[in-house]
């Protein structure tokens, strides 16, 4: 059976609200050097998809473009110099450094940003993992440089990135103080102390922590400088921290954009398969409901707690 030369993709031609997303029949791409063509089974939906769609991406995004970065599926074809995956392999990961292309029946992925899918879970769960789990790992270990025995304060610990951060921190032997509204959930993930930010100030509990992982921003980020040890680190995945404040408190403060790599995805897959990581899928919709998924991102349509995932029909 010959494969169609076209595919359905969900794209934007002009930045704007969720209604800017249009379904189109476009040419099926061909993988180049260091690239893989993936038959997409599921695509994760994250806040960065909304930023790209609305024109607020931190990266240049020439139009038109196909939305979506997180994916899980089957390798259809590989370009030159791709050695670690082959046609027929089940894979998961991210499309490319621009974070686009996954809301489609087929997607091109940079070979260095995908890995074999965890064997113990399905495509929907696998597509929910890559960006948020790697963000959590890089915040803790690449940027905060935390080591066993140290103490970390994680803001937004019940959110998608925060839930992974708590789990990774616990597994690494860190003492975990977390702020959240879903106290029981965060405690079950392994946090030592959970502060309900609606009724208590984290400053009453956290003192002299080695690092703060900020997944909230705003006033929470600003107040966090006061609980860091001198020489400590504040790492934010949401906004650029105030460097003057950092200097005044004798700490370092960073904003970072995640860099998804095969090596990190391999390690995360091993943890999933060993039962050492809990995934949290929220609402699951067909790819044809991409607009509704983005309305959920914007808060104009309700959705279940956890990662929104689009399923792609064969």
N, C-alpha and C positions, 0 to 999 in steps of 0.2 A: 504494500500500500504506500503510495507516495504521499509525503507530508505536504499540506497546503503551504504555499509560499507567503501567505498572509496570516495575520493573527489579530485577535481583539486586544486592544490596550486602552487604558483609561488615562486621558491626557489633559493638559491645559495648554491653551494657545494664548491666554492672557491671564495675568495674576488676578486673583479675586476670591470671592466667597466659595463655599463648597460647590455651588451651582456652576462654577467655572470648569468643573471636571466634565469631560465629554468622552463617550465611548467611540472609538474609531477602529476601522480595519486598516492595519498598516502592514508594511512589508516585514516578514519575519527576519530578524537580524542574523548575521553570520559571525561566529567568533573569530577575532583576530589573534595576534600573538599574545600569549599570556591570558587569554580569555576563555570562558566556558559558556555554552548555550544551555540554559536550564529550562526544562519544561516545568513551569511553576505549578505547584499543588496548593500552596498557601502563601499569603503575603501579610506580614505584620503591618499594623498602622500605628504610627507614632507621632508625637507633637511636631517633629521636624518635617513630616509630610505636609502638615498644615502650614508651617512656616514657608516651605518651598512653594506650595500652591498660592499662598497669599502675597508672595514677593518679599518675604522677610527672612530668607535664608542667609546664613553667614557666608555662603559661597556664591560665586556668580552662577546663574542658572539661565542660560540662553533658552528661549522659547522657539517652537513648542517642545514640550517634554512629557514623558510618561512618568507618573508619580510612583513612589514606592521603593524601599530599599531592603528591608528584611524579607527573606524568602526561604522556602523549603520546596524541594522538588527532585526531579531526576535529570541527570546530565544527558543531554541530547547529542551534543557534539563538543569537541574541544579544539582550540586553536593550537598553533605551533608552540612548543616549549611548555606544555602543561603535562606534568608527570604524576601528580598526587591524586588525581581523579580521572575517571574514564567514562565513556558513554555507558549508561545503565546504572551508574552509582547514585544512591540516594544522598543528597547533600543539603546543607543549610548554610546560611550566612547572609552576606550583604552584597548588593550589586556592584557598587563602585564608590570612589571617594565623593562623588556628587550626590549620592544617596537617591538615585532615580532609576526607574525602569522596571520595577517589580510588579506593578499593577497591570499585568499582562499575562497572556497564555504562555509566552516564552520570554525569557529575559537573559541579557548578557551580564555575566558577573566576572569581575576580576578574579583570576584563579587564586590570588593571594588573600582573598577576602571570603573564601568558602572552605568548608571542610565536610567530611562525611557526617551525615545526620546521626544524632544519638539513636541507637538501635531500639531502645526501650520505649520510645514515644512516637506519636504520629506526626504528620506534617503540620497540623494546626499548632500543636505545642511547640514544635521545632521552629516554626516561623515567628513565634512570640519571643524567642530568646535573644537573637544575636546582638542587636545594638544595645539593649538595656543591660544585658548581663556583662558584655565587654566594657561598657561605660562604668559599671560598678567596680569591676576588677581593676581597671586602669586608674580610677579615682583613688582607690585604697592603696594599691601597691606600686604603680608607676609614678604617680604624682604625689600622694601623701607619704609614700615610702614607708608604710607601716610594717612593723615586725611583731612577732609573737610577744605577748606580755605588755604591749602598749595599749593605750586607751583611745578610742575613737568616739566622737559624737556624730551621729548620722541624722540629718534633718530630712523629713519627708520619707520616713522609713517604711510606711505602708504603701508608698507609690511603687510603680513598676521597677524603677532603678533601685530605689531604697530597699525593697524586699530582697533583691539579690545582694546588695551591699551588706545587709545584716548577716545573710547566710555565709558569704565569703569571709567576712570579718570573724565570725564565730569559728568557722573551720580553721582559720589561720591563728587561732589562739589569742585573739584580741579581746579586751574588755569592751563591750558595746553598750553605749548609752544612745537611746534613740528617741526622736520626737515623732509623734504620730497622733492620729485620732482613733485608729483601730488598735487599741492597746493589746488585746488578746492575740490578734494575728501576729503582731510584731514580737510579742513575747514567745509565741510558739515557733517563730523563725530562729530564735536563739539570742535575742537581745537580753543583756543582763538587767538593764534598767530602761523602762519606757516612760517617757514624760508625755502626758496628754497636754498638748500645747494650748488647748482651749481653756484649761483651768489652772495650769501651772507654768511657771517660767523655768526654762531649762537651766538658767544660771543658779537656781536653788539646788540643783542636783549635780551638774557638771562643773568641775573645777580643775584647772591644770590638765586639760586633755592634750594628748600628743597631736591630734589632728581633728579637723571638722570636715565632714563631707556634706556640702551644701547642695541640696536638691530642691530648695525653696526660693532662695534669693531674698531681695527686699530687706525689711527690718530684721528678719531672722539672721540673715547673713551679717549685717552690721553688728548686731548684738553678740555674734559668735566670737568676735575678736577678744572679748573680755574673758573668755573661759579657756583660751589657749595658753599653754606653757610658752615661755620665751623660746624662740627657735622652732616653735611648732608650725604646722601648715594648715591653711584653709584652702580646700579644693572645691571649686564650684563647677557644676555642669550646666548652670543656668545663666550666670551673668558674671561680668568682670568685677572682681572685688576691688575695693578702694585701696590703692597702693599707699596712700598717705597714712591711712589707719593701720595698715599692716606694719609700716615702718615704725609708727608710734608705739605699737605693741611688741615690737621685736620679733615679728613672725613673717613667714612667707605666705603669699596668697595668689592662687592661680585660677584662671578659667581655662577649660580645655575642651576641644572637640575630640570625640572618640576616634580611634584608629583601629578598625576591626582587622584582625589578622588570622590566618589559618591556624597558627600555633595556639592562639588564645581559644579559638573555637574548638580545637581538638581537646584541649584541657577541660573546657566547659562540658563538652559532650561526654567525656570520661566521667566527670562528676555526676552528670545526669544519669548515666547508665549504672553508676555505682549506688544510686539512690541518695546521693549527698546534696542534691539541689531540688527544691520544689519550684515548679513553674506555676504561673498564675494567668491562665487565659480568661478573659472576660467575655465580651460579646463576639460571636462568630457570625459573619454575614457572607453571602455570595459576592464575588467581585463586582457584579452588576449593581450592588448597593454601596459602591464607593462614596457616593455623595452623602448617603446616610451616615457612613462611618466618619466622614469629616464633620458632619453636624454634631456627632457625639464628641469628637475631639474639641469642638468649639463650645460644648456645653449647652447647645440648643436642643439636643435630643438625649434622653436618658440612656445609660448603658450600664452593664454589669461591671463591678470592680475588676481590674486586671487589664491585660493587653487586648486590644481590639484586633481581630484577625479576619482577613478576607480569604475565602476559599475559591480556588480557580477550577472550574469544571473542565473535564477532559475535552 
